[in-house]
Amino acid sequence: MPRLVVHVVDEFDGSPIPDAIVFVGGEKEITDRNGVAIFYLPKGQYEIEVRGQIIFPKKTIIVLDHDKAITVRVTKRTWV
């Protein structure tokens, strides 16, 4: 099965987003301190959804036909 590496980063400064929840193909992983979540999935088309307390949700669609690494750029929430 192909390996999918999802790297979640801040869209403005590129810093990693730890503890983000990443959903892909019915699977869920939490990003590590480097903003990385790893999945092993059959080949196919997948929607990637990223959520977290400090970020706005983000979705993207990919085709997984071989090992792939993608970066998902997210916007941090700001509280006043």
C-alpha positions as CSV (number, residue, x, y, z in Angstrom):
1,M,0.0,0.0,0.0
2,P,1.2,3.5,-0.8
3,R,2.4,5.7,2.1
4,L,0.9,9.2,2.4
5,V,2.8,11.7,4.5
6,V,0.7,14.8,5.4
7,H,2.7,17.8,6.7
8,V,0.4,20.5,8.3
9,V,2.0,24.0,8.4
10,D,0.9,27.6,9.1
11,E,0.1,29.3,5.8
12,F,1.9,32.5,6.8
13,D,5.2,31.4,8.4
14,G,5.5,27.7,7.5
15,S,5.8,26.6,11.1
16,P,4.6,23.0,11.8
17,I,1.1,22.6,13.4
18,P,1.4,19.8,16.1
19,D,-1.7,18.0,17.4
20,A,-3.9,18.7,14.3
21,I,-6.4,16.0,13.5
22,V,-6.0,14.6,10.0
23,F,-8.8,12.5,8.4
24,V,-8.1,10.5,5.2
25,G,-10.2,7.6,3.8
26,G,-11.9,6.9,7.1
27,E,-8.7,6.9,9.0
28,K,-7.6,9.5,11.6
29,E,-4.2,10.5,12.8
30,I,-2.8,13.3,15.0
31,T,0.1,15.3,13.8
32,D,3.4,15.0,15.7
33,R,5.5,17.9,17.0
34,N,6.8,18.4,13.4
35,G,3.2,18.7,12.0
36,V,3.4,15.3,10.3
37,A,0.8,12.5,10.1
38,I,1.4,9.2,8.2
39,F,-1.1,7.0,6.5
40,Y,-0.9,3.7,4.6
41,L,-3.8,3.5,2.2
42,P,-4.9,1.6,-1.0
43,K,-4.5,3.5,-4.3
44,G,-7.3,5.8,-5.0
45,Q,-8.7,9.3,-4.7
46,Y,-9.0,10.7,-1.2
47,E,-10.3,13.8,0.6
48,I,-7.9,15.0,3.3
49,E,-9.5,17.0,6.1
50,V,-7.4,18.8,8.7
51,R,-9.0,20.2,12.0
52,G,-7.7,21.5,15.3
53,Q,-8.4,23.8,18.1
54,I,-5.9,26.5,16.9
55,I,-6.7,26.2,13.2
56,F,-9.5,26.7,10.8
57,P,-10.6,23.4,9.1
58,K,-9.1,22.7,5.6
59,K,-10.0,20.1,3.0
60,T,-8.2,19.1,-0.1
61,I,-8.5,16.1,-2.6
62,I,-5.5,14.0,-3.8
63,V,-5.0,11.0,-6.0
64,L,-2.8,8.4,-4.3
65,D,-1.2,6.1,-6.8
66,H,2.3,5.8,-5.2
67,D,4.0,7.0,-2.1
68,K,3.3,10.7,-1.7
69,A,4.1,13.6,0.6
70,I,1.9,16.7,0.7
71,T,1.8,19.9,2.6
72,V,-1.5,21.3,3.8
73,R,-1.2,25.0,4.7
74,V,-3.7,26.1,7.3
75,T,-4.8,29.4,8.9
76,K,-4.4,29.7,12.7
77,R,-7.3,31.0,14.7
78,T,-6.9,34.3,16.5
79,W,-8.7,35.1,19.7
80,V,-9.3,38.6,20.9
